[in-house]
């Protein structure tokens, strides 16, 4: 009884999954066909991958090109059979990795949508209603009646996403789809995904876009050459993906640094005056400035930059210790948990619009400055910050 209840609470199980592909040319293809291909070299795409995805949650998978992300989705979706291990999916599944492969490219958008919905077992009456939704959501207009092969990449993405998410499936397998299309359509995609998750959907998102992982997933894996090299909270996985085992960004050394941790109230009421103070050591003559950002980071629920200073505020140029402070009158943040990012930077002499980061505090580096805001609900979008620098 207990084991059955636990299995029903898991949407996807991968246990010891490995997958390899033969590296074939003309001669080796013939040897494989006749069962003589033991000496044919193989490429290992996945090696001993194991994880569980609880129902109602998404697992993120980050990795460079060739890491095995797309192969993993196809194994979960049943496109490829694993060489070893097992995969179990509990519930109806929709995979965006497969969408360009369903049907002939000369099918119109409408025919394509109808073909995919038929494959997923929807009745004619269900398909008719869902196709209306797909046409409306994709915003393809009259192009919905044109062959898919005439679509741009962005138009194809609209059709694929709209079709794959038209129904309330229990499991979604997403491959980079949120990185395609304009900002308006991406916002629509996020709203629909959140609706599906609110309805109890689960899934796996594989992508290069680490911000998508933070927005949708509580936990994530980092894949490298087919192996899971990191598994943990989404924000920790992002650090590992971006910076490797050092798990911290690289700053320009020897120019300026913070003398210690900033001083600020860890808990504050919304609408109260906020002040943060820090000391900065400028080590060599340089045009050093500071920038602050306040982010609402809640993995699987959202990641938004709510407030930030609009320009690099000068700290000093000559070597020495400087005291800096930033004041935010009537803190315009809704109650919740936030992360403050504080960085020292200097203009790039070769490109005035680029900043060279010298030192900092950030959740991406694992040393972010946590801020808890309490009080009644409210909103804040701009930062009326007033900087003060004392040399």
GUMIDREN-751008 format. One line per field, with one value per residue (C-alpha): x negated, y, z; residue number from 1; residue in one letter. Coordinates in pm, 1 decimal. Each point is the difference from the previous one (the first is absolute). Last residue first. Layout:
// GUMIDREN-751008
px = (X/...)
py = (Y/...)
pz = (Z/...)
nr = (NUM/...)
rest = (A/...)
This chain:
// GUMIDREN-751008
px = (-3599.7/371.7/246.3/376.2/252.1/371.2/226.6/349.2/13.9/283.7/237.7/161.6/327.4/210.2/128.4/-2.4/-313.2/-329.2/-303.5/-277.7/-336.6/-277.4/-334.6/-142.1/-317.5/57.7/-160.4/325.8/175.0/-214.5/-257.0/-271.8/-347.7/-171.7/258.0/-116.4/288.0/82.4/169.0/-329.1/-172.8/-378.8/-57.9/250.3/173.0/-61.4/192.7/80.7/304.3/294.5/278.7/283.7/211.1/366.2/250.3/358.2/222.0/44.6/-283.4/16.1/-251.2/118.1/-333.2/-274.5/-338.0/-331.9/-321.8/-368.1/-302.8/-329.1/-344.0/-297.2/-148.1/122.5/296.9/313.3/345.9/183.4/358.1/34.7/341.2/361.6/-4.0/211.3/339.7/231.9/-223.9/225.6/-41.6/313.4/191.4/-220.8/-291.3/104.3/-239.1/135.6/-301.7/-136.4/-288.6/-282.5/-279.9/-330.4/-273.3/-377.2/-188.9/-346.3/-317.9/-106.3/121.2/340.9/129.2/375.7/202.7/370.8/331.1/359.4/294.7/373.7/281.7/321.2/275.2/-10.6/-126.0/-360.0/-197.2/-369.3/-72.8/-321.8/-377.6/-207.0/-251.1/-364.0/-265.7/173.7/-245.6/-180.0/-273.3/-210.6/219.5/254.8/280.0/62.6/345.1/44.7/83.2/-371.3/122.9/138.5/89.1/321.5/133.5/-106.6/158.6/319.6/10.5/-19.2/293.9/203.6/-50.4/-199.1/-161.6/-345.2/-223.4/280.2/-179.9/63.2/-293.7/84.5/350.0/92.4/309.5/275.2/229.8/270.9/80.8/200.9/-152.4/-345.7/-25.4/120.4/-275.9/-256.2/75.5/-209.8/304.6/159.7/334.9/145.1/359.0/289.5/359.3/222.9/244.0/-219.6/-278.7/222.4/95.2/-365.4/-86.7/268.7/-123.8/-360.1/94.7/193.1/-305.4/-214.0/247.8/-40.5/-376.9/-42.3/-44.3/-237.6/-173.7/311.0/-9.2/-345.1/116.9/310.9/136.6/344.2/178.0/362.4/147.6/257.2/51.9/-98.4/-357.3/-158.8/202.1/-74.4/-367.4/-42.8/196.8/-175.5/-340.1/72.0/82.8/-327.5/-206.0/168.0/287.2/15.2/-67.0/307.2/225.5/249.1/343.7/-132.4/-159.3/342.5/-47.5/-311.7/81.7/-112.7/255.9/299.6/-77.9/-87.5/323.7/208.6/-195.1/89.4/374.3/-14.4/-236.1/237.0/288.2/-212.4/-118.1/-346.7/-235.8/-342.9/-70.4/326.1/-114.8/-322.2/181.6/256.0/-276.1/-188.5/313.6/71.8/-359.1/11.9/-160.9/-281.5/-252.9/144.3/117.0/-150.1/-375.1/-2.8/192.5/-222.6/-203.0/317.5/107.8/349.5/71.0/307.3/-76.8/-262.0/-325.8/-242.4/-351.1/-235.4/-369.8/-224.0/-11.2/287.6/267.7/18.1/320.4/159.8/55.7/-247.2/-260.5/77.0/-37.2/-336.3/-124.8/87.8/-210.5/-298.4/-286.4/-58.5/59.7/-50.6/212.3/289.6/286.1/289.7/248.6/359.6/238.9/369.7/-68.6/-348.7/-278.6/-237.4/-363.4/-262.3/-241.4/-250.8/-174.5/172.6/-126.8/-274.6/-138.2/-71.1/-278.9/86.7/-186.4/316.6/157.1/38.0/374.7/76.8/138.7/-278.1/-264.7/178.4/3.6/-368.5/-84.8/197.4/-102.9/124.5/-59.6/234.8/212.2/-3.3/264.0/-17.8/277.4/-77.4/351.4/216.9/335.4/256.0/325.6/-58.9/283.2/165.2/-318.8/6.5/360.0/-79.5/-303.4/209.5/271.5)
py = (5912.0/14.0/-115.1/48.5/-159.4/84.3/-274.9/65.2/-359.2/-76.0/-297.1/-46.0/-157.9/-44.7/-260.9/79.8/-36.8/-186.4/14.8/-255.8/83.8/-246.9/138.0/-236.2/-193.9/-310.8/156.5/-3.1/126.5/311.8/199.9/171.4/70.1/152.0/-24.2/155.0/201.5/23.0/302.6/191.0/-272.3/-11.6/179.3/-234.2/204.7/-104.4/-224.5/-64.3/-213.5/-34.3/-253.3/-4.8/-315.4/10.8/-187.9/124.7/293.6/238.8/240.0/379.8/82.0/337.8/174.2/-216.1/118.9/-132.4/34.3/6.6/35.7/27.1/-141.5/109.1/1.5/289.2/-32.6/10.1/-143.3/113.5/-134.9/-229.2/72.8/-102.9/-130.4/-311.6/-109.2/-290.1/-240.5/-300.5/-369.3/-207.3/-287.4/-302.9/173.1/306.7/285.6/354.0/205.8/329.0/150.4/230.2/159.4/145.8/198.0/-6.8/224.2/-140.1/75.4/-312.0/-173.3/160.5/-142.9/22.5/18.5/-78.4/150.6/-90.1/218.0/-63.0/236.9/-185.4/-54.7/-377.2/-91.5/-114.7/-315.5/-49.2/363.0/114.9/-19.3/-112.8/-283.3/98.5/217.7/-26.6/-15.8/219.4/-32.2/-309.2/-270.2/19.5/-226.7/-361.5/-132.8/-262.0/-368.7/-92.4/-338.1/148.1/368.9/23.5/-353.5/-31.6/334.5/-97.8/-330.8/188.5/221.2/-305.7/-187.6/-321.4/-239.5/40.0/-200.3/-203.3/-184.6/2.8/214.3/256.5/27.4/244.6/-102.6/222.6/54.6/255.5/49.0/250.7/345.3/-117.6/-236.0/269.1/231.0/-272.1/12.8/-279.7/-224.6/-324.4/25.3/-316.6/-46.7/19.8/121.5/51.4/263.0/275.3/-146.3/30.8/358.3/83.5/-145.6/211.8/320.3/-78.5/-68.1/327.1/187.6/-177.4/114.0/365.7/-29.4/-130.9/-364.1/-272.5/-38.4/-147.9/-294.9/-115.4/-361.9/-50.1/-336.7/49.2/-247.5/-5.8/142.9/279.4/40.8/293.2/-25.0/-192.7/182.1/353.0/-84.3/-146.0/269.5/289.8/-164.5/-49.8/369.5/94.7/-228.3/146.5/-187.7/-105.3/-366.7/10.2/27.0/289.9/-8.3/127.2/280.1/170.5/96.9/-149.1/139.8/-332.0/26.7/62.1/-272.1/-245.0/80.4/-56.8/-321.4/-110.0/31.6/-202.0/-254.8/-73.6/-54.2/-228.9/-202.5/46.4/-298.3/163.1/-94.6/172.3/316.8/-11.9/-42.7/274.1/245.9/-82.4/30.5/345.3/115.3/-125.7/-331.1/34.8/-87.1/-354.1/-122.2/6.8/60.9/371.9/-65.7/-265.5/207.5/170.0/-313.7/-62.6/-276.0/-164.7/-134.4/-182.4/-23.2/-283.8/-29.6/-293.8/-74.6/-120.1/55.7/246.3/-12.9/315.7/183.0/-112.7/346.4/-52.7/-120.3/294.1/243.5/-149.1/17.1/370.0/68.3/-221.2/243.1/51.6/374.1/123.4/-115.0/87.8/-231.1/140.7/-222.9/119.5/-62.9/-87.4/-369.9/-69.4/-40.6/-285.5/-34.6/-236.3/30.9/-285.3/126.1/190.2/86.7/-261.6/-2.5/-341.2/-140.6/-298.7/-311.9/-178.8/80.5/-339.7/-35.3/17.2/353.4/111.7/-119.3/180.5/323.8/-52.6/12.1/314.2/194.7/-55.5/142.6/-225.7/173.3/-35.9/24.9/-50.2/26.7/-115.1/75.6/270.3/53.2/256.7/118.0/-119.1/28.2/-311.2/-194.3/114.4/-111.8/-339.0/-43.7/79.8/-243.9)
pz = (56.7/84.7/-265.3/21.9/-234.2/-15.6/-124.2/-133.4/-126.3/-234.6/-20.0/336.8/97.4/310.5/240.6/370.2/211.3/-7.0/-227.7/49.2/-156.0/-78.8/-117.9/-260.0/75.8/-212.6/-305.1/-196.7/313.6/-34.0/197.1/-196.1/-122.3/-304.5/-278.2/-328.4/-141.8/-371.4/-161.6/-23.8/-204.6/-17.4/330.9/168.5/267.0/361.4/235.5/362.9/61.7/237.1/-56.3/249.5/14.7/93.5/215.3/24.0/87.4/-293.6/-68.3/-24.9/278.0/130.1/-66.3/-151.1/126.5/-131.0/194.0/-81.5/222.8/-186.8/76.1/-206.3/-349.5/-218.0/-234.8/213.7/60.6/-313.4/-37.7/-302.4/-143.8/24.2/353.9/21.4/121.4/-77.6/-184.3/-24.2/62.5/27.6/150.2/-59.3/176.7/203.3/-65.8/23.4/-96.9/133.0/-197.7/105.1/-202.3/113.8/-174.7/-35.6/-244.1/63.0/190.8/183.2/313.6/50.0/327.9/46.2/319.0/6.5/108.0/-88.0/96.8/-23.1/96.7/84.5/-258.1/32.1/344.2/34.3/73.3/-77.1/91.8/-172.6/46.2/-297.2/49.8/10.2/-163.1/-338.1/-285.3/-251.0/-265.4/74.1/-147.0/-280.9/118.6/-89.6/76.5/267.4/8.3/-21.4/-123.3/-320.4/-24.6/-198.8/35.5/363.6/85.5/-181.1/186.6/329.3/-101.9/-101.3/326.1/-44.6/-244.1/-150.3/-233.9/-158.5/-278.4/-374.8/-98.7/268.7/142.6/277.7/191.3/138.1/296.4/75.9/-368.0/-205.1/41.0/103.1/-297.7/-240.0/127.9/-77.2/-371.9/-151.6/23.5/111.7/178.8/153.7/104.9/240.3/-30.0/305.2/-128.5/141.0/-214.8/-308.2/82.7/63.6/-338.3/-164.8/160.6/-94.5/-361.0/-20.1/126.5/-261.3/-264.8/93.3/34.9/-353.0/-93.5/111.0/338.7/163.6/-241.2/110.9/32.8/213.6/113.7/153.4/230.6/118.7/-316.9/9.7/-373.2/-219.5/128.9/-286.9/-265.0/119.6/52.0/-347.2/-182.2/169.9/-44.3/-370.6/-32.7/170.1/-222.4/-309.0/-157.7/-366.5/85.9/226.5/-303.8/17.4/169.1/335.4/-201.5/2.1/365.1/157.1/344.3/155.3/282.2/-229.2/-251.8/277.5/187.1/-312.2/-56.6/354.2/-62.5/-322.5/153.3/287.9/-244.1/-217.8/304.8/150.6/-8.3/15.6/-362.0/-95.5/177.1/-202.1/-332.4/76.7/87.9/-320.4/-209.1/144.5/-49.2/-356.0/-88.5/-251.9/270.4/18.8/339.7/348.1/5.5/78.6/318.9/149.6/247.5/121.7/180.8/133.4/251.8/150.1/347.4/204.1/-193.8/75.2/-139.5/47.8/-1.4/-279.9/-375.0/32.3/-271.4/-208.2/-96.3/326.4/143.3/284.1/-250.6/-226.4/288.1/98.0/-358.9/-4.8/308.9/-87.4/64.0/-372.7/13.7/355.6/291.2/225.6/98.9/200.7/181.3/6.4/289.1/47.0/31.4/128.5/-257.7/78.6/-101.2/-142.1/-292.7/-32.4/-314.5/-278.8/-350.7/-17.8/-354.2/-148.2/-214.0/-222.8/116.4/104.3/-335.2/-161.9/47.9/-371.2/8.6/232.3/-245.4/-282.4/197.3/79.1/-368.5/-83.7/308.2/351.3/344.1/196.5/261.0/376.8/271.9/376.1/259.2/354.6/124.5/-151.7/172.1/-110.0/162.0/356.4/255.3/-142.3/73.7/365.1/46.0/-149.2/226.0/310.0/-98.3)
nr = (391/390/389/388/387/386/385/384/383/382/381/380/379/378/377/376/375/374/373/372/371/370/369/368/367/366/365/364/363/362/361/360/359/358/357/356/355/354/353/352/351/350/349/348/347/346/345/344/343/342/341/340/339/338/337/336/335/334/333/332/331/330/329/328/327/326/325/324/323/322/321/320/319/318/317/316/315/314/313/312/311/310/309/308/307/306/305/304/303/302/301/300/299/298/297/296/295/294/293/292/291/290/289/288/287/286/285/284/283/282/281/280/279/278/277/276/275/274/273/272/271/270/269/268/267/266/265/264/263/262/261/260/259/258/257/256/255/254/253/252/251/250/249/248/247/246/245/244/243/242/241/240/239/238/237/236/235/234/233/232/231/230/229/228/227/226/225/224/223/222/221/220/219/218/217/216/215/214/213/212/211/210/209/208/207/206/205/204/203/202/201/200/199/198/197/196/195/194/193/192/191/190/189/188/187/186/185/184/183/182/181/180/179/178/177/176/175/174/173/172/171/170/169/168/167/166/165/164/163/162/161/160/159/158/157/156/155/154/153/152/151/150/149/148/147/146/145/144/143/142/141/140/139/138/137/136/135/134/133/132/131/130/129/128/127/126/125/124/123/122/121/120/119/118/117/116/115/114/113/112/111/110/109/108/107/106/105/104/103/102/101/100/99/98/97/96/95/94/93/92/91/90/89/88/87/86/85/84/83/82/81/80/79/78/77/76/75/74/73/72/71/70/69/68/67/66/65/64/63/62/61/60/59/58/57/56/55/54/53/52/51/50/49/48/47/46/45/44/43/42/41/40/39/38/37/36/35/34/33/32/31/30/29/28/27/26/25/24/23/22/21/20/19/18/17/16/15/14/13/12/11/10/9/8/7/6/5/4/3/2/1)
rest = (X/X/X/X/X/X/X/X/X/X/X/X/X/X/X/X/X/X/X/X/X/X/X/X/X/X/X/X/X/X/X/X/X/X/X/X/X/X/X/X/X/X/X/X/X/X/X/X/X/X/X/X/X/X/X/X/X/X/X/X/X/X/X/X/X/X/X/X/X/X/X/X/X/X/X/X/X/X/X/X/X/X/X/X/X/X/X/X/X/X/X/X/X/X/X/X/X/X/X/X/X/X/X/X/X/X/X/X/X/X/X/X/X/X/X/X/X/X/X/X/X/X/X/X/X/X/X/X/X/X/X/X/X/X/X/X/X/X/X/X/X/X/X/X/X/X/X/X/X/X/X/X/X/X/X/X/X/X/X/X/X/X/X/X/X/X/X/X/X/X/X/X/X/X/X/X/X/X/X/X/X/X/X/X/X/X/X/X/X/X/X/X/X/X/X/X/X/X/X/X/X/X/X/X/X/X/X/X/X/X/X/X/X/X/X/X/X/X/X/X/X/X/X/X/X/X/X/X/X/X/X/X/X/X/X/X/X/X/X/X/X/X/X/X/X/X/X/X/X/X/X/X/X/X/X/X/X/X/X/X/X/X/X/X/X/X/X/X/X/X/X/X/X/X/X/X/X/X/X/X/X/X/X/X/X/X/X/X/X/X/X/X/X/X/X/X/X/X/X/X/X/X/X/X/X/X/X/X/X/X/X/X/X/X/X/X/X/X/X/X/X/X/X/X/X/X/X/X/X/X/X/X/X/X/X/X/X/X/X/X/X/X/X/X/X/X/X/X/X/X/X/X/X/X/X/X/X/X/X/X/X/X/X/X/X/X/X/X/X/X/X/X/X/X/X/X/X/X/X/X/X/X/X/X/X/X/X/X/X/X/X)
